């Protein structure tokens, strides 16, 4: 541990501030205090880094970058899942994939400290910050940008659900353009604000975080506000849907006896209200969990980081027992851990906050994974295995059959309108769907099949008296056919078709 006993002005292990000639680095990050040297008062500073003196020798944030690396691998797998698998299996949507980009930026920020060229301190008493060290600037900027992309992306996700379910307004291309611009360009603007007002610096561990001075107004305040609004919107959406289910469970009075009888029959045939409420929770638990986790993370990590202030922000009376202990023990920090633990944040709080922040992407993946994704990956692997086996055998029929099936699935998923977000249509109809079954031909339309594989010639059986029909209407996934009026069967004409 770095000490300096050659300066008579300050007791060991402190260093006189005037002995350091450089005035660069994060000057507000110096831990200095006045020391009465008898004739004069000298500003004595802790050697950098301060965490070597505040926490035990067992303290280490070295595991945080490795957590970030593991989360980055999970995020890459999630991104490949959305890219490779069909929409029907992933429910891919731009408001679902944009928070994923935020997690990727954050994970990259956490693995930058694995670079051996990272320099925590600029000199003996001054930590580095984003204007004095490139790794600090890169890691801090990526971390803050990723946090804003994540929080703003989840806000627009909640806002989209709110408009669709509560106001029956379908967000269109304008909403999409505005939301994407706010998510990525707006996050860049918020990053510029926090760097210009507060900056990022090394405070604890080998990761750069937003500096304490003026950070409440430039970063933590707006971030907590947006996260809270997103969570409040999700709670309101859930309450609104449950209220609609419960309100429709009552009797409806109508002056028309026939209408009243029909309404009573429909109500009686509906599932119980508890079943429909449970269905709503099943459809909404992902969005609620994501909004709640983001709010929890922002509040917990924020209050932990805000406790790690500069030395000038702590009352001297709070630091004096710890400083006197270090002077008496001649720099033995292990002997002074008890008074140091009374200075917030303690070691356990710091480690838990850093680990939670680095592992946030894992919980994001948990909230977005679906069993259909696992099945789709299994099917994809089987198709590739069959295609390779067929290629090795010199038989392309099996591979063509797999390709044909995947093409049909892709066309079918494209007809669903691009994914949708958390089964919004199911939420709209969960309380009003009719129990009467209807039969339609769903899936791939005939036009799509013809476009992919061409038309097939119709071979009429010898004893058949029917003729092929003509497709007259094709709406969505329901096909209606009519018989051509100019093809008629004349029994008097020898049983031939007349044009």
C-alpha positions in Angstrom: 0.0 0.0 0.0 1.3 3.4 -1.0 2.5 5.6 1.9 4.7 8.6 2.2 6.6 9.2 5.5 9.2 11.5 4.0 7.0 14.5 4.3 7.3 15.8 7.8 4.2 18.1 7.4 1.7 15.2 7.4 1.6 12.0 9.5 1.9 8.7 7.9 0.1 7.5 5.6 -1.1 11.0 4.4 0.5 13.1 1.6 0.7 16.9 1.7 -1.5 18.2 -1.1 1.1 20.9 -1.9 3.7 18.3 -2.7 1.8 17.2 -5.8 2.5 19.8 -8.4 0.1 18.6 -11.1 -3.4 20.1 -11.3 -5.0 17.6 -13.6 -7.2 14.6 -13.1 -10.4 14.6 -11.0 -9.5 17.2 -8.4 -12.8 17.0 -6.6 -12.1 13.3 -6.1 -9.1 14.0 -3.8 -9.6 12.9 -0.2 -7.9 15.7 1.7 -8.4 17.1 5.2 -6.8 19.8 7.3 -4.1 18.8 9.7 -2.8 20.9 12.6 1.0 20.7 12.4 1.6 23.0 15.4 2.7 26.1 13.6 0.5 25.8 10.6 -2.4 23.8 9.2 -1.5 21.6 6.3 -3.9 19.9 3.8 -3.1 16.2 4.0 -4.5 13.7 1.5 -5.2 10.0 1.4 -3.1 8.2 -1.2 -5.0 7.1 -4.3 -7.2 5.0 -4.5 -9.3 5.8 -1.5 -10.9 2.3 -1.6 -7.6 0.8 -0.4 -8.0 2.7 2.9 -11.8 2.5 3.4 -12.3 -1.2 2.8 -10.6 -4.4 3.8 -8.0 -6.2 1.7 -10.6 -8.7 0.7 -12.5 -5.9 -1.2 -12.4 -6.4 -4.9 -14.6 -5.3 -7.8 -12.6 -7.5 -10.2 -15.6 -9.9 -10.5 -17.8 -7.1 -11.9 -16.3 -7.0 -15.4 -16.6 -10.8 -15.6 -20.3 -10.5 -14.7 -20.6 -7.9 -17.5 -18.9 -10.3 -19.9 -21.3 -13.2 -19.0 -24.3 -10.8 -19.5 -22.9 -9.7 -22.8 -22.8 -13.3 -24.0 -26.5 -13.7 -22.9 -27.4 -10.5 -24.7 -25.7 -11.7 -27.9 -27.7 -14.9 -27.8 -30.9 -12.9 -27.2 -30.1 -10.7 -30.2 -29.4 -13.8 -32.4 -32.7 -15.2 -31.2 -34.6 -12.1 -32.4 -32.7 -12.1 -35.7 -32.7 -15.7 -36.7 -36.0 -17.1 -35.3 -39.4 -16.1 -36.8 -41.6 -13.5 -35.3 -44.2 -16.0 -34.3 -41.7 -17.6 -31.9 -40.1 -14.4 -30.5 -42.9 -11.7 -30.7 -40.2 -9.4 -32.0 -41.0 -5.8 -31.8 -38.9 -2.6 -32.0 -40.0 -1.6 -28.5 -38.8 -5.0 -27.3 -35.4 -5.0 -29.0 -34.4 -1.4 -28.1 -34.0 -2.2 -24.4 -31.8 -5.1 -25.5 -29.5 -2.6 -27.1 -29.3 -0.7 -23.8 -28.2 -3.9 -22.0 -25.5 -4.5 -24.7 -24.1 -1.0 -24.3 -24.0 -1.5 -20.5 -22.3 -4.9 -20.7 -19.6 -3.5 -23.1 -19.0 -0.7 -20.6 -18.3 -3.2 -17.8 -15.8 -5.3 -19.8 -13.7 -2.3 -20.7 -11.9 -2.4 -17.3 -10.5 -5.8 -18.3 -8.1 -3.8 -20.4 -4.7 -3.9 -18.5 -4.0 -0.3 -19.5 -6.7 1.1 -17.2 -5.2 3.7 -14.9 -7.3 4.4 -11.8 -5.1 7.3 -10.5 -3.7 10.3 -12.3 -1.1 10.9 -9.6 -0.4 9.9 -6.0 -3.6 11.6 -4.6 -5.8 12.3 -7.7 -8.1 9.8 -9.4 -8.6 10.0 -13.2 -11.8 11.1 -14.9 -13.3 11.2 -18.4 -11.1 14.1 -19.6 -7.8 12.6 -18.4 -8.2 8.9 -19.2 -9.7 7.4 -22.4 -10.9 4.1 -20.8 -12.8 6.1 -18.2 -14.5 8.2 -20.9 -15.5 5.1 -22.9 -16.8 3.0 -20.0 -18.6 5.8 -18.3 -20.2 7.1 -21.6 -21.3 3.6 -22.7 -22.8 2.9 -19.2 -24.8 6.1 -19.0 -25.9 5.8 -22.6 -27.0 2.2 -22.2 -29.0 3.1 -19.0 -30.8 5.9 -20.8 -31.6 3.7 -23.8 -33.0 1.0 -21.5 -35.1 3.3 -19.4 -36.5 5.4 -22.3 -37.2 2.3 -24.3 -39.2 0.7 -21.5 -41.1 4.0 -21.1 -42.2 4.0 -24.7 -43.1 0.4 -24.4 -45.4 1.2 -21.5 -46.8 4.2 -23.4 -47.6 2.1 -26.4 -49.5 -0.4 -24.4 -51.3 2.4 -22.6 -52.5 4.0 -25.9 -53.6 0.6 -27.3 -55.4 -0.8 -24.3 -56.8 2.2 -22.6 -57.5 4.5 -25.5 -57.8 2.0 -28.3 -55.3 4.0 -30.4 -53.0 2.0 -32.6 -49.5 3.6 -32.7 -48.5 4.1 -36.3 -45.4 5.0 -38.2 -45.2 8.5 -36.6 -45.2 7.0 -33.1 -42.5 4.6 -34.2 -40.3 7.3 -35.6 -40.7 9.5 -32.5 -40.1 6.7 -30.1 -36.9 5.4 -31.9 -35.6 9.0 -32.1 -36.2 9.6 -28.4 -34.7 6.3 -27.4 -31.4 6.6 -29.3 -31.0 10.3 -30.1 -32.7 11.5 -26.8 -30.4 9.2 -24.8 -27.4 10.7 -26.6 -28.7 14.2 -25.6 -29.1 13.1 -22.0 -25.6 11.7 -22.1 -24.2 15.0 -23.3 -26.0 16.8 -20.4 -24.7 14.6 -17.7 -21.1 14.7 -19.1 -21.2 18.4 -19.4 -22.7 19.1 -16.0 -21.2 16.3 -13.8 -18.9 14.1 -15.8 -17.8 10.6 -14.9 -14.8 9.5 -12.8 -13.2 6.7 -10.9 -14.8 6.6 -7.4 -15.0 3.0 -6.4 -13.6 0.0 -8.2 -12.2 0.1 -11.7 -15.3 1.5 -13.3 -16.2 5.1 -14.1 -19.5 6.3 -12.7 -21.3 9.7 -12.8 -19.5 12.1 -10.5 -21.4 13.2 -7.4 -21.5 17.1 -7.8 -24.7 18.2 -9.5 -25.5 14.6 -10.5 -28.9 14.6 -8.9 -30.3 17.2 -11.3 -28.4 16.1 -14.4 -28.8 12.3 -14.1 -30.4 10.6 -11.1 -33.5 12.9 -10.8 -34.6 12.6 -14.5 -33.7 8.8 -14.6 -35.8 8.0 -11.5 -38.6 10.1 -12.8 -38.9 8.3 -16.2 -38.5 4.9 -14.5 -41.3 5.7 -12.0 -43.7 6.9 -14.8 -43.1 3.7 -16.7 -43.9 1.6 -13.7 -47.0 3.7 -12.9 -48.3 3.3 -16.5 -47.9 -0.5 -16.2 -49.8 -0.6 -12.9 -52.6 1.6 -14.4 -52.8 -0.7 -17.5 -53.2 -3.8 -15.4 -55.8 -2.1 -13.1 -57.7 -0.9 -16.1 -57.8 -4.3 -17.7 -58.9 -6.0 -14.5 -61.6 -3.4 -13.9 -62.9 -4.1 -17.4 -63.1 -7.8 -16.7 -64.8 -7.4 -13.4 -67.3 -4.8 -14.8 -68.3 -7.1 -17.6 -69.1 -9.9 -15.2 -72.3 -8.2 -14.0 -75.8 -8.5 -15.5 -76.9 -6.2 -18.3 -80.5 -4.9 -18.4 -82.2 -4.5 -21.7 -85.8 -3.6 -22.6 -85.7 -6.1 -25.4 -86.4 -9.6 -23.9 -84.6 -11.4 -26.8 -81.5 -9.2 -26.5 -81.5 -9.7 -22.7 -81.8 -13.4 -23.1 -78.9 -13.4 -25.6 -76.8 -11.2 -23.4 -77.4 -13.4 -20.4 -76.4 -16.5 -22.4 -73.2 -14.9 -23.5 -72.3 -13.8 -19.9 -73.1 -17.3 -18.5 -70.9 -18.9 -21.1 -67.9 -16.7 -20.3 -65.1 -18.1 -18.1 -65.1 -17.0 -14.5 -63.8 -13.5 -13.7 -60.9 -15.0 -11.7 -59.8 -17.0 -14.8 -59.8 -13.9 -17.0 -58.0 -11.8 -14.4 -55.3 -14.5 -14.2 -55.1 -14.5 -18.0 -54.4 -10.7 -17.9 -51.6 -11.3 -15.3 -50.2 -14.0 -17.6 -50.1 -11.5 -20.5 -48.7 -8.6 -18.5 -46.3 -10.1 -16.0 -43.3 -9.5 -18.3 -44.0 -5.8 -18.8 -44.7 -5.3 -15.1 -41.6 -7.2 -14.0 -39.4 -5.2 -16.4 -40.7 -1.8 -15.2 -40.5 -2.8 -11.5 -36.9 -4.2 -11.9 -35.8 -1.0 -13.7 -37.3 1.2 -11.0 -35.7 -1.0 -8.2 -32.3 -1.0 -9.9 -32.3 2.8 -10.5 -33.3 3.6 -6.9 -31.0 1.1 -5.2 -27.9 1.8 -7.3 -28.6 5.6 -7.2 -28.8 5.8 -3.4 -25.7 3.6 -3.1 -23.6 5.7 -5.5 -24.8 9.0 -4.1 -23.5 8.0 -0.7 -20.0 7.8 -2.1 -19.3 11.5 -2.0 -16.1 13.5 -2.0 -14.2 14.1 1.3 -15.5 17.7 1.4 -19.1 16.4 1.5 -18.6 14.5 4.7 -18.6 16.3 8.0 -15.1 16.3 9.5 -16.5 15.0 12.8 -17.6 11.9 10.9 -14.2 11.3 9.4 -12.1 12.3 12.5 -12.3 8.9 14.4 -11.2 7.0 11.3 -8.3 9.5 10.5 -7.1 9.4 14.1 -7.1 5.6 14.0 -5.0 5.6 10.9 -2.5 8.0 12.4 -2.2 6.0 15.6 -1.8 2.7 13.6 0.7 4.3 11.2 -1.4 3.5 8.1 -2.8 0.0 9.1 -6.2 0.2 7.5 -7.2 -3.3 8.7 -7.0 -2.0 12.3 -9.3 0.9 11.4 -12.1 -0.9 9.6 -14.6 -0.4 12.4 -14.6 3.4 12.3 -14.3 3.3 8.5 -17.5 1.1 8.3 -19.5 4.0 9.8 -18.8 6.1 6.7 -21.4 5.4 4.0 -21.5 3.5 1.8 -20.0 0.4 3.5 -18.3 -2.4 1.7 -21.3 -4.7 1.4 -23.5 -1.9 -0.1 -20.8 -1.1 -2.7 -20.3 -4.7 -3.8 -24.0 -5.4 -4.0 -24.7 -2.3 -6.0 -22.0 -3.0 -8.6 -23.0 -6.6 -8.9 -26.6 -5.7 -9.4 -25.8 -3.1 -12.0 -23.6 -5.5 -14.0 -26.1 -8.3 -13.9 -29.2 -6.3 -15.0 -29.1 -7.8 -18.4 -29.6 -11.3 -17.0 -32.9 -10.3 -15.5 -33.9 -8.6 -18.7 -33.3 -11.8 -20.6 -35.3 -13.7 -18.0 -38.3 -11.4 -18.5 -38.2 -11.7 -22.3 -37.5 -15.4 -22.9 -40.3 -17.5 -24.0 -40.7 -21.3 -24.3 -41.6 -20.8 -27.9 -38.0 -19.5 -28.5 -36.5 -22.7 -27.0 -38.7 -24.8 -29.3 -37.9 -22.7 -32.3 -34.1 -23.1 -31.6 -34.6 -26.8 -31.3 -36.5 -26.9 -34.6 -33.9 -24.7 -36.3 -31.1 -27.0 -35.1 -32.9 -30.1 -36.3 -33.5 -28.5 -39.7 -29.8 -27.6 -40.1 -28.8 -31.1 -39.0 -31.2 -32.7 -41.5 -29.9 -30.4 -44.3 -26.3 -31.2 -43.6 -27.1 -34.9 -43.4 -29.0 -34.7 -46.7 -26.1 -32.8 -48.3 -23.6 -35.4 -47.2 -25.8 -38.2 -48.6 -26.2 -36.3 -51.8 -30.0 -36.2 -51.3 -31.4 -32.7 -51.3 -35.0 -33.8 -50.9 -35.0 -33.7 -47.1 -33.3 -30.3 -47.1 -35.8 -28.9 -49.6 -38.6 -30.2 -47.4 -37.2 -28.4 -44.3 -36.6 -25.2 -46.3 -40.2 -25.4 -47.6 -41.5 -25.8 -44.1 -39.5 -22.9 -42.8 -40.6 -20.7 -45.7 -44.3 -21.5 -44.9 -43.6 -20.6 -41.2 -42.0 -17.3 -42.3 -44.9 -16.3 -44.5 -47.3 -17.2 -41.8 -45.5 -15.1 -39.3 -45.3 -12.2 -41.7 -49.1 -12.3 -42.1 -49.4 -11.6 -38.3 -48.4 -8.0 -38.8 -44.8 -8.0 -37.6 -45.1 -9.4 -34.1 -47.0 -7.3 -31.8 -46.1 -6.5 -28.2 -47.0 -8.9 -25.4 -50.2 -10.1 -27.0 -52.0 -6.8 -27.1 -54.7 -8.3 -29.2 -55.2 -11.0 -26.6 -55.5 -8.4 -23.8 -58.1 -6.6 -25.8 -60.2 -9.7 -26.3 -59.6 -11.6 -23.1 -62.8 -10.2 -21.5 -65.1 -10.0 -24.6 -64.2 -13.0 -26.7 -67.2 -15.1 -27.7 -67.2 -18.8 -26.7 -68.8 -19.8 -30.0 -66.1 -21.5 -32.1 -65.5 -20.2 -35.6 -63.8 -22.1 -38.3 -61.4 -20.3 -40.7 -58.5 -21.3 -42.7 -55.6 -19.6 -40.9 -51.9 -19.5 -41.8 -50.4 -19.2 -45.2 -52.6 -17.6 -47.9 -52.9 -19.1 -51.4 -51.3 -16.1 -53.0 -48.2 -16.5 -50.9 -48.0 -20.2 -51.7 -48.4 -19.5 -55.4 -45.8 -16.8 -55.2 -43.3 -19.0 -53.5 -43.8 -22.3 -55.3 -45.9 -21.5 -58.4 -49.3 -22.7 -59.5 -50.2 -26.4 -59.8 -52.2 -27.8 -62.7 -55.6 -29.3 -61.7 -56.1 -33.0 -62.8 -59.8 -33.8 -62.9 -60.7 -37.4 -62.0 -62.4 -39.4 -64.8 -65.7 -39.8 -62.9 -65.8 -36.3 -61.5 -68.6 -33.9 -62.5 -67.0 -30.9 -60.7 -64.9 -28.1 -62.0 -62.1 -26.1 -60.3 -63.3 -23.0 -58.6 -62.1 -19.4 -59.0 -60.7 -17.4 -56.1 -62.8 -14.3 -55.9 -61.9 -12.9 -52.5 -58.9 -13.2 -50.2 -59.1 -11.3 -47.0 -56.5 -11.9 -44.3 -56.3 -15.6 -43.7 -59.9 -16.5 -44.7 -60.5 -17.7 -48.3 -63.9 -17.5 -50.1 -64.4 -19.4 -53.4 -67.1 -19.3 -56.0 -67.9 -21.4 -59.0 -67.4 -19.7 -62.3 -70.8 -18.8 -63.8 -69.8 -19.6 -67.4 -68.9 -23.2 -66.7 -72.2 -25.1 -66.4 -73.0 -28.7 -66.7 -75.6 -29.6 -69.4 -77.2 -33.1 -68.6 -79.0 -33.0 -72.0 -75.8 -32.3 -73.9 -74.3 -35.7 -73.2 -73.1 -34.9 -69.8 -70.6 -32.3 -71.0 -69.5 -28.9 -69.6 -70.8 -26.0 -71.6 -69.0 -22.7 -71.8 
